């Protein structure tokens, strides 16, 4: 069976289950977000979701934290794409030459390693999702966040989790961990 045929079968199987997510269903997407909105913004400037993940300009981006430096109030971020449902299955299939995506239908795509060090606004929001709290990120402040990140994020649901970063004027004003379904 060719890749196109496999993709068609996967779309038929997963499309009915891929709706807009919320905390009750375990998705990171807000109820107002749609795949079409993400795709429409692709390639346009301004830092909206769907932009090139390796260009971390002003706007909102999906990232992973590479390192933190609380003494100089800087963070090194790597842009990623957080894909769910059918989009995750198809991307993983394409990126791994046909291997199956195991577990939750979530895939963190990081095609080009291009970490970028940025200054942070210590007064911004720096929030994580602890395993026991399920879905609501807890704001730790910059110093609490940098300490937790420096220790490898112990106590979180996943190692090296993805975050939604807001960058304004070249400064990171918030890092909020994305809630992903269990296993993602």
N, C-alpha and C positions, 0 to 999 in steps of 0.2 A: 504494500500500500504506500503510495507516495505521500510526501509531506503535506500537499494540498488536501488529499483525501483524509489524512489524519486530522488536520486542522478543522476540516468540515465536520468530522465526527465529534471532535472535542467541543466545537461550538454548539452542536446540537445537544450534547450531553449537559454542558455547563451553563449555557445561556439562560435557561429558566431559573437557575439558582443564583444567578449573578444580578442581584438588584442593588439598590442603593443601601449602604450599610449604616449601622449606628452601633452604639454601645451594647444594645441588647443582642445584636447578631454577631458581635465580636469584630466588627470592621473598624478600620481607622478613618474611613471617609465620612465626612459630615453628610447629613441627609440631603443637602442641596447640591453635593458634588456629583458629577456624572463623568463617565469615560469620555464622552464627546467634548466636555469642557476642557479636560486635560489635553486631548489631542488637538483641539482648535488652537491652543496657546503654544503648541510646539513650534520652535524655531523663531518665535517673535521675541523681541527684546522686552525688558521690563521685569524679569525675575518671577514670572508667574509659573504656576505648576505646569509642567510639560516642556519647559525650556531645557536646553542642554544641561545635564546635571553637573558637568565639569566647569561650567561658567557660573561662579558664585558672586554675581553682582547684586545690586539692591533688589529686594523682593523676598519672596518666600520660596524656600528650597527644601527638598528632601535630602538629608545628609547623614553621614556617620561621623562620629567624633574620633579623630585619629589621636589627638593629644590635647592637653590643656596646660597652661602655664599661669597659675594664680598670681605669681609675683609680677608678671608683666601684663596681666589681664588680657591674655590672648588665647585663642583656641584654633586648632588646626582641624579643618573640616574636609570631608571628601564627599562630593555630590554623588547621589545614587538615585535610582528609580525604584520606588516601592510599588510593585505590581500585585494585583489580587485577582482571584477567579480565573476566568478564561484568558484574560490578558497575561496573567502569570504563567499559566500552563503553556500557552503558545510561545511566549518569550523564552521560557526555560527549554522547551523543545527545540527552538531555533538555536539557542546558545550552546546546547550540549549535544548537538547532532542526534537528536531523537530520544534522549533519556527521559524517563518519566519523572515528574515532580512528585516527591513523596510528602506525606503529611498535609498540613494546612496548605491551601492553594494561595501561597504568598511567596513571592520571589523578589529578592533585593538584587537588582541588576547594577553592576558596577563594571562597565566596560573599559574605562580608562582611569587609571590611578592618577589623579591630579589634585592631591590635597593642597589646600590653601590656608595659610595662617592669617587670621583676622583678629583685630582688637574686639573686645567685648565691652558692652555697657554694664558694669557691675550692678546697676540698679534694675536691670531687665529681668525678664521671667526666664528661669532655668528649671524646668520641671521634668520629673521622671515618673514612670508607672511602676510602683512596687508590686510584686506578685500578689500580696494579700489584698491590695486595694483594687485590683482588677483593671479598671478603665480610666479612672480619673487621675491625671497627672498631678503630682505633688510638687509645688514650687519650693525648691531648696535654696534659692538665691544663688548668686554666682559662686561664692566661696564654698557652700555646701555641695553644689554641683561639681565644681572643680575637684574637690576632695574625693567625691564618689567616683568621678571619671578617672582620676589618677589611680584609684584602687581597682580599676577594671569593672566598674558598675556592679559590685556584689549586691545580691538581693533583688535584682531586677528579673523580669520574666525571661529575658534573653541576653546573651552576651553580645556586646557591641550593637545595641539596638539602633534603629533609625530614628531620626529626629526631624521635626519641622523647624527650620532655622529662618528667622526673619533678620534680614540685613538692611540697614538704613544708613546711607551715607558711608558705606564701607565698614560699618560697625555692626557686630552681631548684637541685636537687641533682645532676642529670645531664642531659646532652644527648648522645644517641648517634644518629649518622646511620643512617637506615634504608637497608638494602641493597635496591636495586630492580633489576629485570631491565635489561639493557643497553638504552638508548634511553629509559628512564623518567625 
